[in-house]
Amino acid sequence: MNIASIFELSKQKVTLKDVFIISLVVYTAMETTEISEKVETYSTQYAFDVLSYGFKDLGSDAEIKAQVKEWHKNDWGAQIAAIQVICDASPTRLEVLMSKQLSKEVCRLAL
Protein backbone atom coordinates (compact mmCIF):
# COMPACT_ATOMS: atom_id res chain seq x y z
CA MET A 1 0.00 0.00 0.00
CA ASN A 2 1.48 3.33 -1.00
CA ILE A 3 0.97 6.84 0.38
CA ALA A 4 -1.56 7.78 -2.32
CA SER A 5 -3.84 4.84 -1.50
CA ILE A 6 -3.61 5.58 2.22
CA PHE A 7 -4.56 9.18 1.50
CA GLU A 8 -7.53 8.00 -0.59
CA LEU A 9 -8.67 5.72 2.22
CA SER A 10 -8.51 8.60 4.68
CA LYS A 11 -10.93 10.58 2.50
CA GLN A 12 -13.59 7.89 2.64
CA LYS A 13 -16.56 8.47 4.84
CA VAL A 14 -16.61 6.39 8.02
CA THR A 15 -20.08 5.22 8.91
CA LEU A 16 -21.46 4.52 12.33
CA LYS A 17 -21.47 0.85 11.37
CA ASP A 18 -17.69 0.99 10.73
CA VAL A 19 -17.07 2.62 14.09
CA PHE A 20 -19.24 0.01 15.80
CA ILE A 21 -17.41 -2.89 14.14
CA ILE A 22 -13.99 -1.47 14.99
CA SER A 23 -15.09 -0.86 18.59
CA LEU A 24 -16.46 -4.39 18.83
CA VAL A 25 -13.21 -5.89 17.54
CA VAL A 26 -11.12 -3.86 20.00
CA TYR A 27 -13.44 -4.71 22.91
CA THR A 28 -13.40 -8.42 22.03
CA ALA A 29 -9.60 -8.43 21.85
CA MET A 30 -9.35 -6.78 25.26
CA GLU A 31 -11.84 -9.19 26.83
CA THR A 32 -10.07 -12.19 25.32
CA THR A 33 -6.77 -11.05 26.82
CA GLU A 34 -8.36 -10.54 30.24
CA ILE A 35 -10.02 -13.96 30.12
CA SER A 36 -6.73 -15.62 29.12
CA GLU A 37 -4.98 -14.04 32.09
CA LYS A 38 -7.73 -15.21 34.45
CA VAL A 39 -7.64 -18.75 33.06
CA GLU A 40 -3.86 -18.84 33.54
CA THR A 41 -4.20 -17.67 37.14
CA TYR A 42 -7.12 -19.94 38.02
CA SER A 43 -5.57 -22.99 36.36
CA THR A 44 -2.54 -22.77 38.64
CA GLN A 45 -4.26 -21.54 41.81
CA TYR A 46 -4.55 -24.93 43.54
CA ALA A 47 -0.90 -25.72 42.81
CA PHE A 48 0.08 -22.28 44.09
CA ASP A 49 -1.90 -22.86 47.30
CA VAL A 50 -0.21 -26.24 47.85
CA LEU A 51 3.21 -24.61 47.58
CA SER A 52 2.25 -21.59 49.69
CA TYR A 53 1.20 -23.93 52.47
CA GLY A 54 4.36 -26.02 52.10
CA PHE A 55 6.60 -22.96 52.30
CA LYS A 56 4.67 -21.05 54.98
CA ASP A 57 7.18 -21.62 57.79
CA LEU A 58 10.28 -21.18 55.64
CA GLY A 59 12.10 -17.87 55.65
CA SER A 60 14.87 -18.10 53.09
CA ASP A 61 15.61 -19.34 49.61
CA ALA A 62 18.01 -21.91 51.09
CA GLU A 63 15.23 -23.37 53.24
CA ILE A 64 12.85 -23.49 50.28
CA LYS A 65 15.46 -25.22 48.13
CA ALA A 66 16.13 -27.78 50.88
CA GLN A 67 12.38 -28.40 51.24
CA VAL A 68 11.96 -29.00 47.50
CA LYS A 69 14.91 -31.42 47.52
CA GLU A 70 13.34 -33.26 50.47
CA TRP A 71 9.99 -33.49 48.67
CA HIS A 72 11.74 -34.86 45.61
CA LYS A 73 13.78 -37.39 47.63
CA ASN A 74 10.73 -38.61 49.54
CA ASP A 75 8.48 -38.74 46.45
CA TRP A 76 5.99 -36.19 47.70
CA GLY A 77 3.97 -36.24 44.49
CA ALA A 78 1.47 -33.47 45.22
CA GLN A 79 4.12 -30.89 46.00
CA ILE A 80 6.40 -31.82 43.10
CA ALA A 81 3.40 -31.94 40.75
CA ALA A 82 2.33 -28.50 41.98
CA ILE A 83 5.76 -27.13 41.10
CA GLN A 84 5.59 -28.78 37.68
CA VAL A 85 2.12 -27.35 36.98
CA ILE A 86 3.24 -23.82 37.81
CA CYS A 87 6.55 -24.18 35.96
CA ASP A 88 4.70 -25.35 32.85
CA ALA A 89 1.90 -22.81 32.91
CA SER A 90 3.22 -19.67 34.58
CA PRO A 91 6.68 -19.89 36.16
CA THR A 92 6.65 -16.23 37.18
CA ARG A 93 4.00 -17.08 39.81
CA LEU A 94 6.74 -18.79 41.81
CA GLU A 95 8.46 -15.42 42.20
CA VAL A 96 5.80 -14.48 44.75
CA LEU A 97 7.07 -17.31 46.96
CA MET A 98 10.82 -17.13 46.25
CA SER A 99 13.49 -15.23 44.33
CA LYS A 100 13.52 -15.25 40.54
CA GLN A 101 16.78 -17.21 40.46
CA LEU A 102 15.49 -19.84 42.87
CA SER A 103 12.23 -20.20 40.94
CA LYS A 104 14.22 -21.21 37.85
CA GLU A 105 16.26 -23.67 39.91
CA VAL A 106 13.17 -25.12 41.58
CA CYS A 107 11.61 -25.72 38.16
CA ARG A 108 14.72 -27.67 37.16
CA LEU A 109 14.72 -29.64 40.44
CA ALA A 110 11.10 -30.70 39.97
CA LEU A 111 11.71 -32.40 36.65
C-alpha positions as CSV (number, residue, x, y, z in Angstrom):
1,M,0.0,0.0,0.0
2,N,1.5,3.3,-1.0
3,I,1.0,6.8,0.4
4,A,-1.6,7.8,-2.3
5,S,-3.8,4.8,-1.5
6,I,-3.6,5.6,2.2
7,F,-4.6,9.2,1.5
8,E,-7.5,8.0,-0.6
9,L,-8.7,5.7,2.2
10,S,-8.5,8.6,4.7
11,K,-10.9,10.6,2.5
12,Q,-13.6,7.9,2.6
13,K,-16.6,8.5,4.8
14,V,-16.6,6.4,8.0
15,T,-20.1,5.2,8.9
16,L,-21.5,4.5,12.3
17,K,-21.5,0.8,11.4
18,D,-17.7,1.0,10.7
19,V,-17.1,2.6,14.1
20,F,-19.2,0.0,15.8
21,I,-17.4,-2.9,14.1
22,I,-14.0,-1.5,15.0
23,S,-15.1,-0.9,18.6
24,L,-16.5,-4.4,18.8
25,V,-13.2,-5.9,17.5
26,V,-11.1,-3.9,20.0
27,Y,-13.4,-4.7,22.9
28,T,-13.4,-8.4,22.0
29,A,-9.6,-8.4,21.9
30,M,-9.3,-6.8,25.3
31,E,-11.8,-9.2,26.8
32,T,-10.1,-12.2,25.3
33,T,-6.8,-11.0,26.8
34,E,-8.4,-10.5,30.2
35,I,-10.0,-14.0,30.1
36,S,-6.7,-15.6,29.1
37,E,-5.0,-14.0,32.1
38,K,-7.7,-15.2,34.5
39,V,-7.6,-18.8,33.1
40,E,-3.9,-18.8,33.5
41,T,-4.2,-17.7,37.1
42,Y,-7.1,-19.9,38.0
43,S,-5.6,-23.0,36.4
44,T,-2.5,-22.8,38.6
45,Q,-4.3,-21.5,41.8
46,Y,-4.5,-24.9,43.5
47,A,-0.9,-25.7,42.8
48,F,0.1,-22.3,44.1
49,D,-1.9,-22.9,47.3
50,V,-0.2,-26.2,47.9
51,L,3.2,-24.6,47.6
52,S,2.3,-21.6,49.7
53,Y,1.2,-23.9,52.5
54,G,4.4,-26.0,52.1
55,F,6.6,-23.0,52.3
56,K,4.7,-21.1,55.0
57,D,7.2,-21.6,57.8
58,L,10.3,-21.2,55.6
59,G,12.1,-17.9,55.6
60,S,14.9,-18.1,53.1
61,D,15.6,-19.3,49.6
62,A,18.0,-21.9,51.1
63,E,15.2,-23.4,53.2
64,I,12.8,-23.5,50.3
65,K,15.5,-25.2,48.1
66,A,16.1,-27.8,50.9
67,Q,12.4,-28.4,51.2
68,V,12.0,-29.0,47.5
69,K,14.9,-31.4,47.5
70,E,13.3,-33.3,50.5
71,W,10.0,-33.5,48.7
72,H,11.7,-34.9,45.6
73,K,13.8,-37.4,47.6
74,N,10.7,-38.6,49.5
75,D,8.5,-38.7,46.5
76,W,6.0,-36.2,47.7
77,G,4.0,-36.2,44.5
78,A,1.5,-33.5,45.2
79,Q,4.1,-30.9,46.0
80,I,6.4,-31.8,43.1
81,A,3.4,-31.9,40.7
82,A,2.3,-28.5,42.0
83,I,5.8,-27.1,41.1
84,Q,5.6,-28.8,37.7
85,V,2.1,-27.3,37.0
86,I,3.2,-23.8,37.8
87,C,6.5,-24.2,36.0
88,D,4.7,-25.4,32.8
89,A,1.9,-22.8,32.9
90,S,3.2,-19.7,34.6
91,P,6.7,-19.9,36.2
92,T,6.7,-16.2,37.2
93,R,4.0,-17.1,39.8
94,L,6.7,-18.8,41.8
95,E,8.5,-15.4,42.2
96,V,5.8,-14.5,44.8
97,L,7.1,-17.3,47.0
98,M,10.8,-17.1,46.2
99,S,13.5,-15.2,44.3
100,K,13.5,-15.3,40.5
101,Q,16.8,-17.2,40.5
102,L,15.5,-19.8,42.9
103,S,12.2,-20.2,40.9
104,K,14.2,-21.2,37.9
105,E,16.3,-23.7,39.9
106,V,13.2,-25.1,41.6
107,C,11.6,-25.7,38.2
108,R,14.7,-27.7,37.2
109,L,14.7,-29.6,40.4
110,A,11.1,-30.7,40.0
111,L,11.7,-32.4,36.6
